[in-house]
């Protein structure tokens, strides 16, 4: 399918503005560009309460923001981990998608911050994410949540961290997760799939940029073989929770996601894979600029509704 017209218009506009590829920027520039995604988002949905607090991470307290809809009964919880190549991203730039998810899925969204690379390389981020999940489950009742109905969710590098968190929860036996939602996850530090060549340039996030993000994140090249850095390296995927995997046609990481979904399904994990033709990486954060980003949001809402039923 041809590139979605709204996506093409956005890419053309950014090219006219002279936007550089991420690997050509400084860390500060990358972080500024990622924060600017707020300008591409729809207006914020209304939720009953937004609570800023902290969870105790291995390297010290980290921020977590709770989006809590009105409810007279305990609500399911989605632990959301933002993307940004492990280098960038924040609670502020993901305010809109988190509010929309809480309002439309009728769930508590616990959006967490974590230590960023290159100042804090692997394994800092996944250690924080797993600590946050445990804190959320332990304190669920304090903010009206149901600690027996919990999912992890993330996009891009956050999808990596969500997948790793699900692996760690399975490996340790707790917390028990109902589901994982992986939105165009970056999950293979040595990936050599065709989409790396097919979509290497011209679709917002290049192959060179993905490689650069991995370089910022990993402490050593050998870390790319560690399943808690590259979940695609996990040989045993059995026992993972029900999974929604959202991928886009024109993205570098498409095929590693397809392969991960196939391997999970082969090992008995209930997997729903959605491949969106004409779309590119990062559209989940572009609700104001890319109307079809609503398709991804709708798929997440529908999937979580089924997983949390009962």
TORKE-556050 format. One line per field, with one value per residue (C-alpha): residue number from 1; chain; x, y, z. Coordinates in nm, 3 decimals, always signed. Example, Ala and Ser with C-alpha at 12.3 -4.5 7.8 and 13.67 -1.06 7.14 Angstrom:
% TORKE-556050
i: (1	2)
ch: (A	A)
xx: (+1.230	+1.367)
yy: (-0.450	-0.106)
zz: (+0.780	+0.714)
% end
This chain:
% TORKE-556050
i: (1	2	3	4	5	6	7	8	9	10	11	12	13	14	15	16	17	18	19	20	21	22	23	24	25	26	27	28	29	30	31	32	33	34	35	36	37	38	39	40	41	42	43	44	45	46	47	48	49	50	51	52	53	54	55	56	57	58	59	60	61	62	63	64	65	66	67	68	69	70	71	72	73	74	75	76	77	78	79	80	81	82	83	84	85	86	87	88	89	90	91	92	93	94	95	96	97	98	99	100	101	102	103	104	105	106	107	108	109	110	111	112	113	114	115	116	117	118	119	120	121	122	123	124	125	126	127	128	129	130	131	132	133	134	135	136	137	138	139	140	141	142	143	144	145	146	147	148	149	150	151	152	153	154	155	156	157	158	159	160	161	162	163	164	165	166	167	168	169	170	171	172	173	174	175	176	177	178	179	180	181	182	183	184	185	186	187	188	189	190	191	192	193	194	195	196	197	198	199	200	201	202	203	204	205	206	207	208	209	210	211	212	213	214	215	216	217	218	219	220	221	222	223	224	225	226	227	228	229	230	231	232	233	234	235	236	237	238	239	240	241	242	243	244	245	246	247	248	249	250	251	252	253	254	255	256	257	258	259	260	261	262	263	264	265	266	267	268	269	270	271	272	273	274	275	276	277	278	279	280	281	282	283	284	285	286	287	288	289	290	291	292	293	294	295	296	297	298	299	300	301	302	303	304	305	306	307	308	309	310)
ch: (A	A	A	A	A	A	A	A	A	A	A	A	A	A	A	A	A	A	A	A	A	A	A	A	A	A	A	A	A	A	A	A	A	A	A	A	A	A	A	A	A	A	A	A	A	A	A	A	A	A	A	A	A	A	A	A	A	A	A	A	A	A	A	A	A	A	A	A	A	A	A	A	A	A	A	A	A	A	A	A	A	A	A	A	A	A	A	A	A	A	A	A	A	A	A	A	A	A	A	A	A	A	A	A	A	A	A	A	A	A	A	A	A	A	A	A	A	A	A	A	A	A	A	A	A	A	A	A	A	A	A	A	A	A	A	A	A	A	A	A	A	A	A	A	A	A	A	A	A	A	A	A	A	A	A	A	A	A	A	A	A	A	A	A	A	A	A	A	A	A	A	A	A	A	A	A	A	A	A	A	A	A	A	A	A	A	A	A	A	A	A	A	A	A	A	A	A	A	A	A	A	A	A	A	A	A	A	A	A	A	A	A	A	A	A	A	A	A	A	A	A	A	A	A	A	A	A	A	A	A	A	A	A	A	A	A	A	A	A	A	A	A	A	A	A	A	A	A	A	A	A	A	A	A	A	A	A	A	A	A	A	A	A	A	A	A	A	A	A	A	A	A	A	A	A	A	A	A	A	A	A	A	A	A	A	A	A	A	A	A	A	A	A	A	A	A	A	A	A	A	A	A	A	A	A	A	A	A	A	A)
xx: (+0.000	+0.114	+0.225	-0.072	-0.137	-0.124	+0.204	+0.349	+0.243	+0.409	+0.732	+0.742	+0.689	+0.964	+1.201	+1.128	+1.209	+1.545	+1.490	+1.796	+1.790	+1.828	+2.178	+2.294	+2.171	+2.313	+2.142	+1.987	+1.853	+1.703	+1.526	+1.391	+1.258	+1.091	+0.922	+0.792	+0.569	+0.323	+0.255	+0.126	-0.132	-0.505	-0.653	-0.628	-0.915	-1.064	-1.006	-1.129	-0.787	-0.423	-0.181	+0.193	+0.393	+0.712	+0.814	+1.138	+1.375	+1.713	+1.884	+1.651	+1.295	+1.144	+0.829	+0.506	+0.187	-0.149	-0.447	-0.755	-1.109	-1.418	-1.526	-1.702	-1.516	-1.144	-1.016	-0.768	-0.423	-0.202	+0.163	+0.270	+0.637	+0.714	+0.937	+1.215	+1.503	+1.587	+1.740	+1.440	+1.070	+0.887	+0.561	+0.465	+0.498	+0.281	+0.011	-0.236	-0.217	-0.229	-0.534	-0.707	-0.634	-0.758	-1.077	-1.166	-1.056	-1.175	-0.844	-0.594	-0.284	+0.037	+0.286	+0.638	+0.963	+1.291	+1.661	+1.765	+2.071	+2.344	+2.383	+2.230	+2.293	+2.147	+2.032	+1.910	+1.586	+1.452	+1.546	+1.337	+1.047	+1.027	+1.051	+0.767	+0.548	+0.597	+0.525	+0.205	+0.077	+0.169	-0.003	-0.293	-0.560	-0.423	-0.535	-0.843	-0.672	-0.717	-0.375	-0.499	-0.580	-0.259	-0.104	+0.222	+0.233	+0.492	+0.578	+0.909	+1.186	+0.903	+0.770	+1.109	+1.089	+0.732	+0.837	+1.136	+0.917	+0.677	+0.968	+1.099	+0.756	+0.724	+1.076	+1.027	+0.669	+0.526	+0.353	+0.110	+0.016	-0.309	-0.160	+0.119	+0.068	+0.372	+0.344	+0.610	+0.866	+1.242	+1.333	+1.637	+1.975	+2.129	+1.828	+1.899	+1.549	+1.443	+1.253	+1.587	+1.679	+1.334	+1.258	+1.612	+1.544	+1.256	+1.010	+1.090	+1.304	+1.593	+1.792	+2.096	+1.893	+1.777	+2.138	+2.247	+1.982	+2.105	+2.461	+2.349	+2.159	+2.384	+2.682	+2.868	+2.798	+2.755	+2.449	+2.260	+2.247	+2.090	+1.712	+1.654	+1.802	+1.685	+1.374	+1.389	+1.693	+1.481	+1.461	+1.172	+0.864	+0.609	+0.409	+0.403	+0.068	-0.181	-0.018	-0.127	+0.145	+0.094	+0.327	+0.344	+0.428	+0.693	+0.915	+1.261	+1.153	+0.849	+0.995	+1.154	+0.810	+0.647	+0.905	+0.857	+0.482	+0.522	+0.759	+0.527	+0.233	+0.439	+0.507	+0.143	+0.111	-0.221	-0.107	-0.295	-0.079	-0.202	+0.001	-0.105	-0.045	+0.077	+0.184	+0.524	+0.701	+0.586	+0.231	+0.082	+0.205	+0.063	-0.310	-0.356	-0.150	-0.222	-0.595	-0.529	-0.335	-0.683	-0.681	-0.394	-0.565	-0.889	-0.715	-0.555	-0.885	-1.069	-0.794	-0.767	-1.144	-1.136	-0.835	-0.973	-1.329	-1.450)
yy: (+0.000	+0.355	+0.572	+0.717	+1.071	+1.232	+1.056	+1.166	+1.524	+1.520	+1.370	+1.621	+1.907	+1.786	+1.744	+2.098	+2.218	+2.042	+1.797	+1.578	+1.205	+1.120	+0.976	+1.314	+1.500	+1.559	+1.391	+1.725	+1.772	+1.424	+1.489	+1.819	+1.666	+1.381	+1.627	+1.819	+1.522	+1.688	+1.934	+1.646	+1.521	+1.563	+1.754	+1.580	+1.362	+1.430	+1.180	+1.207	+1.226	+1.259	+1.178	+1.239	+1.026	+0.817	+0.455	+0.331	+0.229	+0.059	+0.389	+0.604	+0.729	+0.768	+0.951	+0.772	+0.943	+0.777	+0.850	+0.739	+0.734	+0.765	+0.426	+0.279	-0.050	-0.132	-0.080	-0.277	-0.121	-0.067	+0.002	+0.219	+0.260	+0.540	+0.514	+0.744	+0.512	+0.464	+0.813	+1.045	+1.064	+1.172	+1.165	+1.497	+1.395	+1.088	+1.273	+1.266	+0.895	+0.799	+1.013	+0.873	+0.516	+0.569	+0.740	+0.503	+0.169	+0.256	+0.153	+0.315	+0.402	+0.408	+0.591	+0.553	+0.735	+0.549	+0.622	+0.724	+0.641	+0.726	+0.854	+0.528	+0.236	-0.116	-0.263	+0.057	+0.100	-0.256	-0.264	+0.049	-0.085	-0.409	-0.220	+0.005	-0.291	-0.444	-0.111	-0.066	-0.412	-0.373	-0.034	-0.094	-0.066	+0.271	+0.435	+0.228	-0.038	-0.412	-0.571	-0.898	-0.734	-0.574	-0.536	-0.388	-0.171	+0.030	+0.176	+0.153	+0.135	+0.130	-0.176	-0.333	-0.255	-0.385	-0.711	-0.743	-0.669	-0.944	-1.186	-1.098	-1.135	-1.480	-1.580	-1.473	-1.597	-1.260	-1.033	-1.229	-1.027	-1.047	-0.906	-0.722	-0.460	-0.410	-0.116	-0.137	-0.266	-0.247	-0.592	-0.729	-0.561	-0.762	-0.770	-0.833	-0.861	-0.733	-0.434	-0.288	-0.250	-0.188	+0.095	+0.211	+0.576	+0.809	+0.700	+0.924	+0.672	+0.529	+0.210	+0.423	+0.591	+0.257	+0.136	+0.462	+0.426	+0.073	+0.207	+0.467	+0.209	-0.097	-0.097	-0.346	-0.501	-0.837	-0.700	-0.727	-1.104	-1.067	-1.138	-0.864	-0.618	-0.790	-0.991	-1.149	-1.340	-1.531	-1.891	-1.974	-1.755	-1.997	-1.869	-1.507	-1.330	-1.269	-1.029	-0.752	-0.664	-0.353	-0.303	-0.066	-0.135	+0.135	+0.090	-0.053	-0.280	-0.432	-0.775	-0.833	-0.771	-1.013	-1.277	-1.226	-1.263	-1.580	-1.734	-1.652	-1.809	-2.120	-2.160	-2.135	-1.767	-1.612	-1.343	-1.087	-0.919	-0.612	-0.478	-0.129	-0.066	+0.277	+0.383	+0.447	+0.420	+0.655	+0.721	+0.631	+0.971	+1.157	+1.156	+1.515	+1.488	+1.129	+1.044	+0.673	+0.661	+0.618	+0.266	+0.168	+0.326	+0.148	-0.188	-0.138	-0.040	-0.338	-0.586	-0.467	-0.482	-0.851	-0.930	-0.753	-0.883	-1.071)
zz: (+0.000	-0.066	+0.223	+0.409	+0.272	+0.617	+0.691	+0.357	+0.421	+0.765	+0.631	+0.347	+0.592	+0.824	+0.530	+0.415	+0.767	+0.746	+1.028	+1.071	+1.138	+1.505	+1.474	+1.341	+1.651	+1.996	+2.290	+2.385	+2.033	+2.028	+2.356	+2.230	+1.909	+2.096	+2.333	+2.029	+1.943	+2.182	+1.898	+1.681	+1.931	+1.971	+2.269	+2.605	+2.721	+3.063	+3.343	+3.701	+3.864	+3.767	+4.050	+4.035	+4.275	+4.282	+4.293	+4.455	+4.177	+4.215	+4.144	+4.353	+4.331	+3.984	+3.881	+3.800	+3.686	+3.750	+3.525	+3.717	+3.569	+3.785	+3.921	+4.220	+4.186	+4.152	+3.799	+3.589	+3.556	+3.254	+3.330	+3.038	+2.941	+2.699	+2.394	+2.281	+2.197	+2.568	+2.535	+2.533	+2.617	+2.930	+3.118	+2.959	+2.593	+2.659	+2.853	+2.563	+2.476	+2.844	+2.911	+2.604	+2.708	+3.064	+2.945	+2.662	+2.810	+3.162	+3.313	+3.544	+3.344	+3.546	+3.323	+3.451	+3.404	+3.406	+3.390	+3.039	+2.832	+2.764	+3.120	+3.246	+3.017	+3.024	+3.259	+3.431	+3.232	+3.262	+3.630	+3.683	+3.479	+3.676	+4.006	+3.890	+3.800	+4.143	+4.314	+4.112	+4.201	+4.569	+4.597	+4.357	+4.625	+4.736	+4.411	+4.329	+4.120	+4.095	+4.136	+3.986	+3.651	+3.529	+3.185	+3.063	+2.754	+2.565	+2.227	+2.041	+2.305	+2.560	+2.378	+2.433	+2.804	+2.826	+2.661	+2.894	+3.196	+3.090	+3.052	+3.399	+3.555	+3.398	+3.502	+3.864	+3.888	+3.990	+3.935	+3.722	+3.414	+3.220	+2.901	+2.725	+2.455	+2.234	+1.995	+1.722	+1.974	+1.916	+2.041	+1.859	+1.903	+1.619	+1.385	+1.018	+0.876	+0.530	+0.670	+0.783	+0.416	+0.270	+0.513	+0.584	+0.496	+0.430	+0.697	+0.997	+1.189	+0.985	+1.023	+1.111	+1.386	+1.532	+1.539	+1.704	+1.976	+2.051	+2.078	+2.332	+2.534	+2.557	+2.793	+2.574	+2.231	+2.406	+2.585	+2.255	+2.314	+2.660	+2.649	+2.906	+2.655	+2.335	+2.422	+2.075	+2.202	+2.455	+2.335	+2.568	+2.516	+2.661	+2.953	+2.846	+2.885	+2.605	+2.363	+2.129	+1.881	+1.664	+1.368	+1.072	+0.710	+0.667	+0.969	+1.023	+1.309	+1.136	+1.062	+1.403	+1.549	+1.303	+1.393	+1.767	+1.729	+1.523	+1.778	+2.069	+1.886	+1.803	+2.177	+2.277	+2.370	+2.262	+2.016	+1.811	+1.547	+1.360	+1.068	+0.955	+0.588	+0.490	+0.840	+0.998	+1.333	+1.613	+1.485	+1.825	+1.944	+1.640	+1.706	+1.590	+1.271	+1.157	+1.178	+1.129	+1.456	+1.603	+1.458	+1.688	+1.988	+1.907	+1.881	+2.223	+2.385	+2.236	+2.328	+2.687	+2.725	+2.639	+2.858	+3.164	+3.134	+3.438)
% end
